[in-house]
Amino acid sequence: MADVKYFTQIPAWVDELEDVTDFQVRLLGFIYTLENTVGSAFPSNKMLAEKYHKSVNTVQKALSELYKKGYVVSNVK
């Protein structure tokens, strides 16, 4: 096991969403934790796929749906 110095937090508002999958809840929790731990959240799809034992395509689809619903936003210009 990696030497992890944090734990994933799932905000109450995320836990109460009815239009997301359990995997999307986990992704939102991880992104939220990164944002609050290191100040930014920009994990690669490959890294997320490996972390959650999913395909890159599955991660891309889940994130795409979260972007469309407005739960994940990008500040990249």
N, C-alpha and C positions, 0 to 999 in steps of 0.2 A: 504494500500500500504506500502511496506517495505521502510525503511529509506535508500534509495539508495544514495550514495555519488558520483556517476559517471554516465556517459551515454555511451551507446554503440557507438563506432565509426566504420564505415565501410570504409576502405581505398579505394581510387579511383581504384586501381588495382583489388580489389575484386568486386567492383561495375561494372567493365567492363568485367568480366568473362562471357562467353557465354555458358560454359559447366557445370554450377551449377544451382541448383534450388534456388528459393527465400529463402527457409528455410536454405539451405546451406550457402547462403550469410549472413543470420542472425547469424548462428553459427560461421562463420569465423569472423564476426564483434565482437561478444562477446568474442571469444577466443583472438583475437587481443587486445581488450580492457583489458582483464584480464592480459595478458602478459605485457602490458605497464603500468598498474595500480599497480599491486602487484608483478610483476617480474616473475610470472609463470602462466601457464594456465593448470590446471588439474582438471576441473570440472567433476563430475561424470555424467555418462549417465542418472542416475535417476534425478539428480538435473536439468540437461538440459531438460529432459522430462517434469518435473514439471513446469519449467520456461516457456517453450514454448507450454505447453498443448498438448504434443505429447506422444506417447507411447515410452518406452525405446527402443523397436525394431526399431522404426522409427529413433530415434536418432542414434542408432548403425549403421544402414544402411547408413544414411547421412554422418556420420563421416568416415565410412569405404570407401565410395566413395571419400571423400576428401583426405584421406590418399593415396589411389591408384593413384589419380591425382597429388599428391605431394604438395597439398595446406596446409596440416597439417602434421607436422613431430613430431616424439617423440625422445626425448633425453634420455629416460630411457634405461639403459644398464643392 
